[in-house]
Amino acid sequence: MKAQFLLLVQTVKMALRHHVQDLAATIAFWAFFSIFPLLIGILALTGHFLQSAELQARVLEALAEFLPGSAPLVEENIEAVMNRRGTLSWIAIVGLLWSAGRGFGAITRAINQTLGAERKYTFLVSAARHFLMAVALSVMVTAAIGIPVVLEIVLEPSVLAKLGLGELSLPRLQGWALSFVIMFLVFALIYRLAPYVPVGWRDVLPGALLAAVAFELGKAAFVLYLDRFAHFESVYGPLTSIIVLLLWLYVSALILIIGAEYNIARWLVKAPVAADPQVVNPS
């Protein structure tokens, strides 16, 4: 227990030394411009597999839950775009995910800055990597959200009862448990694919677990803060929803970087002196 506490303290010290607040601000800025293309791309992707307006509405509702305080803004804008454009072609989906790749570019640069790893790819290769990260994340989130939604709507109560899933089980599954699993997978995927140096899945899972727990706790605390303490309307007026979205993206970016720093701290404990200084350089 003491070792884990010291590891967390080391993680925070490393994060502050790497100017985590500046890295998070950069990620939040690019994520703001990438979040809507990414969500529209995910929703369009589900539209090709879930040929039901009800299913797609449920998927959009599930996606909006990851953005506390900004769900109405996200749902209204995405619904307006989808209604205006209709079913998007595969080419349009690729274009949306390519645009969303900018956010993953900011994440990649931040994580590699904490690692001390130098960029070794050309601009086009880097853009392609970021696009593939957006595609992989979109497919994973689509499957993780879509499967429980389909089960809840398609399966009859009698079938659910035989499987041991009552009427309350699947909604619970789509709540905090599903959110936790999705964020754990998202963080693990980012920590695995973003570094310019080779890392294994086993190396990134502890940080992904910490980040997923912090994300869920942070989401609950953020909602409480908005309800009890924040008075953004009196300052920002009609821009309140946008400010809240930016603030949550910033908090999420902080959590993302802390998870990455935790992984690095664990690597340093296992190998205090790295054989290759470019693999882990916490300075």
C-alpha positions as CSV (number, residue, x, y, z in Angstrom):
1,M,0.0,0.0,0.0
2,K,2.8,2.4,0.9
3,A,4.6,1.5,-2.4
4,Q,1.5,2.4,-4.4
5,F,1.1,5.7,-2.5
6,L,4.7,6.6,-3.2
7,L,4.2,5.7,-6.8
8,L,1.2,8.0,-7.0
9,V,3.3,10.8,-5.4
10,Q,6.0,10.2,-8.0
11,T,3.4,10.3,-10.7
12,V,2.1,13.7,-9.6
13,K,5.7,15.1,-9.3
14,M,6.5,13.9,-12.8
15,A,3.3,15.4,-14.2
16,L,4.0,18.8,-12.7
17,R,7.6,18.7,-13.9
18,H,6.3,18.0,-17.4
19,H,3.8,21.0,-17.1
20,V,0.8,18.8,-17.3
21,Q,-1.5,21.8,-17.2
22,D,-0.1,23.1,-20.5
23,L,-0.2,19.7,-22.2
24,A,-3.8,19.3,-21.1
25,A,-4.8,22.7,-22.4
26,T,-3.3,21.8,-25.8
27,I,-5.2,18.5,-25.9
28,A,-8.4,20.2,-24.9
29,F,-8.1,22.8,-27.6
30,W,-7.6,20.3,-30.4
31,A,-10.1,17.9,-28.9
32,F,-12.8,20.6,-29.0
33,F,-12.4,20.8,-32.8
34,S,-12.2,17.0,-33.1
35,I,-15.0,15.8,-30.8
36,F,-17.9,16.6,-33.1
37,P,-16.4,15.0,-36.2
38,L,-15.5,11.9,-34.1
39,L,-18.9,11.6,-32.5
40,I,-20.7,12.1,-35.9
41,G,-18.3,9.6,-37.4
42,I,-19.1,7.0,-34.7
43,L,-22.9,7.7,-35.0
44,A,-22.7,7.4,-38.8
45,L,-20.7,4.2,-38.4
46,T,-23.4,2.7,-36.2
47,G,-26.0,3.8,-38.8
48,H,-24.5,1.4,-41.3
49,F,-24.9,-1.5,-38.9
50,L,-27.8,-0.5,-36.7
51,Q,-30.6,0.2,-39.2
52,S,-32.9,1.7,-36.6
53,A,-33.6,5.3,-35.6
54,E,-34.3,4.1,-32.0
55,L,-31.0,2.3,-31.8
56,Q,-29.0,5.3,-33.2
57,A,-30.8,7.6,-30.7
58,R,-29.8,5.4,-27.9
59,V,-26.2,5.3,-29.1
60,L,-26.1,9.1,-29.3
61,E,-27.6,9.3,-25.8
62,A,-24.9,6.9,-24.5
63,L,-22.1,9.0,-26.2
64,A,-23.4,12.2,-24.7
65,E,-23.1,10.7,-21.2
66,F,-19.3,10.9,-21.5
67,L,-19.6,14.8,-21.7
68,P,-21.3,15.8,-18.4
69,G,-22.9,19.2,-18.5
70,S,-22.7,19.4,-22.3
71,A,-25.0,16.6,-23.3
72,P,-27.8,18.9,-24.7
73,L,-25.3,20.9,-26.7
74,V,-23.7,17.7,-28.2
75,E,-27.0,16.0,-28.9
76,E,-28.7,19.0,-30.5
77,N,-25.7,19.8,-32.8
78,I,-25.1,16.2,-33.9
79,E,-28.8,15.5,-34.5
80,A,-29.0,18.7,-36.6
81,V,-26.0,17.7,-38.7
82,M,-27.3,14.1,-39.1
83,N,-30.8,15.3,-40.1
84,R,-29.4,17.7,-42.6
85,R,-27.0,15.2,-44.2
86,G,-28.9,12.0,-43.8
87,T,-27.1,8.7,-43.9
88,L,-23.4,9.5,-44.6
89,S,-21.4,7.6,-47.1
90,W,-18.3,5.6,-46.2
91,I,-16.2,8.4,-47.8
92,A,-17.8,11.0,-45.6
93,I,-17.2,8.8,-42.5
94,V,-13.5,8.5,-43.5
95,G,-13.3,12.3,-43.9
96,L,-14.9,12.9,-40.5
97,L,-12.5,10.5,-38.8
98,W,-9.5,12.0,-40.6
99,S,-10.6,15.4,-39.1
100,A,-10.9,13.8,-35.7
101,G,-7.3,12.6,-36.0
102,R,-6.1,16.1,-35.1
103,G,-7.2,15.5,-31.6
104,F,-5.3,12.2,-31.5
105,G,-2.3,14.1,-32.9
106,A,-2.3,16.4,-29.8
107,I,-2.6,13.4,-27.5
108,T,0.3,11.6,-29.2
109,R,2.5,14.7,-28.9
110,A,1.7,15.1,-25.2
111,I,2.3,11.5,-24.3
112,N,5.6,11.3,-26.2
113,Q,6.7,14.6,-24.6
114,T,6.2,13.0,-21.2
115,L,8.1,9.9,-22.4
116,G,10.9,12.0,-23.8
117,A,10.5,10.1,-27.1
118,E,11.5,12.0,-30.3
119,R,9.2,12.0,-33.3
120,K,10.4,9.5,-35.9
121,Y,7.6,9.6,-38.5
122,T,7.0,12.0,-41.4
123,F,3.9,14.3,-41.4
124,L,1.9,12.0,-43.7
125,V,2.8,8.9,-41.7
126,S,1.9,10.6,-38.4
127,A,-1.4,11.8,-39.9
128,A,-2.2,8.3,-41.0
129,R,-1.4,6.9,-37.5
130,H,-3.7,9.5,-35.9
131,F,-6.5,8.6,-38.4
132,L,-6.1,4.9,-37.6
133,M,-6.3,5.6,-33.9
134,A,-9.6,7.5,-34.6
135,V,-10.9,4.5,-36.6
136,A,-9.8,1.9,-34.0
137,L,-11.4,3.9,-31.2
138,S,-14.6,4.5,-33.2
139,V,-15.0,0.8,-34.0
140,M,-14.3,-0.2,-30.4
141,V,-16.8,2.4,-28.9
142,T,-19.4,1.5,-31.5
143,A,-19.2,-2.2,-30.5
144,A,-19.1,-1.5,-26.8
145,I,-22.1,0.8,-26.9
146,G,-24.0,-1.0,-29.7
147,I,-24.1,-4.5,-28.3
148,P,-25.8,-3.7,-25.0
149,V,-28.2,-1.4,-26.8
150,V,-29.2,-4.1,-29.2
151,L,-29.5,-6.6,-26.4
152,E,-31.8,-4.4,-24.4
153,I,-34.1,-3.5,-27.3
154,V,-34.1,-6.7,-29.4
155,L,-34.2,-9.4,-26.7
156,E,-37.5,-10.1,-25.1
157,P,-37.8,-10.0,-21.3
158,S,-38.3,-13.8,-21.2
159,V,-35.0,-14.4,-23.1
160,L,-33.2,-11.9,-20.7
161,A,-34.7,-13.8,-17.7
162,K,-33.3,-17.1,-19.0
163,L,-29.9,-15.4,-19.4
164,G,-30.1,-14.1,-15.8
165,L,-30.5,-10.5,-17.0
166,G,-33.6,-8.9,-15.6
167,E,-35.2,-5.7,-16.7
168,L,-32.9,-3.6,-14.4
169,S,-29.6,-5.4,-15.3
170,L,-29.0,-4.1,-18.8
171,P,-29.8,-0.5,-18.0
172,R,-27.3,-0.8,-15.1
173,L,-24.8,-2.3,-17.6
174,Q,-25.3,0.7,-19.8
175,G,-24.6,3.0,-16.9
176,W,-21.5,3.3,-14.9
177,A,-20.2,-0.2,-15.7
178,L,-20.3,0.2,-19.4
179,S,-18.9,3.7,-19.1
180,F,-16.0,2.4,-17.0
181,V,-15.2,-0.5,-19.5
182,I,-15.3,1.8,-22.5
183,M,-13.0,4.4,-20.9
184,F,-10.6,1.7,-19.7
185,L,-10.4,0.4,-23.3
186,V,-10.0,3.9,-24.7
187,F,-7.2,4.8,-22.4
188,A,-5.5,1.4,-23.0
189,L,-5.7,1.9,-26.7
190,I,-4.3,5.4,-26.6
191,Y,-1.4,4.4,-24.3
192,R,-0.6,1.5,-26.5
193,L,-0.7,3.2,-29.9
194,A,0.4,6.8,-29.1
195,P,4.1,6.3,-28.0
196,Y,6.8,6.5,-30.6
197,V,8.6,3.7,-28.7
198,P,7.4,0.1,-28.4
199,V,5.2,-0.7,-25.4
200,G,3.2,-3.8,-24.7
201,W,-0.4,-4.1,-23.6
202,R,0.6,-5.3,-20.1
203,D,2.7,-2.2,-19.7
204,V,-0.2,0.2,-20.3
205,L,-3.1,-1.5,-18.4
206,P,-2.3,-0.1,-14.9
207,G,-2.3,3.4,-16.1
208,A,-5.5,2.8,-18.1
209,L,-7.2,1.4,-15.0
210,L,-6.2,4.4,-12.9
211,A,-7.3,6.8,-15.6
212,A,-10.7,5.0,-16.0
213,V,-11.3,5.1,-12.3
214,A,-10.3,8.8,-12.2
215,F,-12.5,9.6,-15.2
216,E,-15.6,8.1,-13.5
217,L,-14.9,9.8,-10.2
218,G,-14.0,13.0,-12.0
219,K,-17.3,12.9,-14.0
220,A,-19.3,12.5,-10.8
221,A,-17.4,15.4,-9.1
222,F,-17.7,17.6,-12.2
223,V,-21.5,17.1,-12.2
224,L,-21.7,18.0,-8.5
225,Y,-19.5,21.0,-9.1
226,L,-21.8,22.3,-11.9
227,D,-24.9,21.7,-9.8
228,R,-23.7,23.1,-6.4
229,F,-20.9,25.6,-7.0
230,A,-20.5,26.8,-10.6
231,H,-22.4,29.9,-11.9
232,F,-21.2,30.0,-15.4
233,E,-24.4,31.4,-16.8
234,S,-23.9,34.7,-15.0
235,V,-20.5,35.2,-16.6
236,Y,-20.7,33.5,-20.0
237,G,-24.4,33.6,-20.8
238,P,-25.3,31.7,-24.0
239,L,-21.7,30.4,-24.2
240,T,-22.0,28.4,-21.0
241,S,-22.4,25.0,-22.7
242,I,-19.3,25.6,-24.8
243,I,-17.3,26.7,-21.7
244,V,-18.4,23.7,-19.8
245,L,-17.5,21.4,-22.7
246,L,-14.0,22.9,-22.9
247,L,-13.5,22.7,-19.1
248,W,-14.5,19.0,-19.1
249,L,-12.2,18.3,-22.1
250,Y,-9.4,19.9,-20.0
251,V,-10.1,17.8,-17.0
252,S,-10.3,14.7,-19.2
253,A,-6.9,15.6,-20.7
254,L,-5.4,15.9,-17.2
255,I,-6.6,12.5,-16.3
256,L,-5.3,11.1,-19.6
257,I,-1.8,12.5,-18.9
258,I,-1.8,11.4,-15.3
259,G,-2.5,7.8,-16.4
260,A,0.4,8.0,-18.9
261,E,2.7,9.4,-16.2
262,Y,1.6,6.6,-13.9
263,N,2.7,4.0,-16.5
264,I,6.1,5.8,-16.8
265,A,6.6,5.8,-13.1
266,R,5.9,2.1,-13.0
267,W,8.4,1.5,-15.8
268,L,11.1,3.5,-13.9
269,V,10.5,1.5,-10.8
270,K,11.1,-1.7,-12.8
271,A,14.1,-0.3,-14.7
272,P,15.5,2.8,-12.9
273,V,18.2,3.2,-15.6
274,A,16.7,2.6,-19.0
275,A,19.0,0.9,-21.5
276,D,17.8,3.3,-24.2
277,P,17.4,6.9,-22.9
278,Q,14.8,7.6,-25.6
279,V,12.4,5.0,-24.3
280,V,11.8,6.6,-20.9
281,N,13.2,10.1,-20.1
282,P,11.2,11.6,-17.2
283,S,13.3,14.8,-17.1
